C-alpha cells in the first residue's frame, strides 16, 4: 500500500514537527509498512530524539496500539489534558469510533524503543472482529477509549522481535504478521474489560476501569481494598460488588490472577527463577507463591522451567510434565 493510501486509511490530516517547527511527517511515514494480514500499519522505533517532537492529527476510526519498551511521551484529544501517558514497559492502546483531532508529544532527550500498530476500522470487518470492535465503545459508552497497562513479558518479547527480527524475507514477514495479530488480541482485551459492564452506569464504569488499570500498572504493590476503593471514590463493599459485576471476579481474585499469569509469563519468556518470579509480582515468600501458583494452574512453577525451549516456543504456555 502506498503512502497516499496510508493517509487515506488512517488520517484526515497529519502534522509532526520538531521543536524548531521542521516537519518530520515524511520521515515517519517512510518508516511505516503495511501488513495485509491482519490489516495494519506497523512502525518500529529505536531512536534517540535530541529535540522534542509534537504531532497534531485528525485521526480516523480504528485501534492504535504501542508496546513501549523504553520511552516517554503523552497524548490526548485536542484541547484536553493527556489521556495517554507513555512510559517504560507499557502497552498503550487508543480506540476511536469517530474521527478525532489528537495531539501527541515526545520530550527532547528521550530514547524510544517501541512498536506501534495502527488498525483502520475496515480491518475489523475483514477479520470478522467487527462486533468486538464495537463492543469496545459500547462497554465504555464513549467514542474515544484508551487503556494503559504494564506490558507482560510476552508482549515485551514480541516487541523485541519486531524491533530486531530474527527472521528475514517472506518467513520474517509471516512472523511479523503473527506478532501484530497477537498484539491486537491483547489490545482488544485491554480495552473491553470483560462481560457484564453494561449493567453498570457510565461513571462507575470509568472508575472500575481506572482501578483495573491501577492494579495492572504495579503488580508488586500490596494493593488493599481500602486503598483501591478510595481511589475509585466507592466504599469497599460497593467496589467489590461492582467489580465482580463488571469483570466476573472480586478485586482480590483479579489481583491474584494477574500476578500469577504475569509470573508464569516471566518464567516462560524471561526464564526467571521461581524466587525471582515470586518477587517480581509482590510475593515475599517463594513458598507461598508456589502454593498459589499450583492451586491456580494445577502444576508447580518449577515445571515451567523444566520444559525444553522448543515446547515453549510452540505453545507459549507452561505445560506440566
Secondary structure, 3 states (H helix, E strand, C coil): CCHHHHHHHHEEEEEEEECCCCECHHHHHHCEEEECCCCEEEEEEEEEECCCEEEEEEECCEEEEEEEEECCEEEEECCCCCCEEECCCEEEEEEECCCEEEEEEECCCEEEEEEEEEEEHHHHHHCCCHHHHHHHHHHHCCCEEEEEEECCHHHHHHHHHHHCCCCCHHHHHHHHHHHHHHHHHHHHHHHHCCCCHHHCCHHHHHHHHHHHHHHHHCCCCCCCHHHHHHHHCCCHHHHHHHHHHHHCCCHHHHHHHHHHHHHHHHHHHCCCCHHHHHHHCCCCCHHHHHHHHHHHHCCCCHHHHHCCHHHHHHHCCCCCC
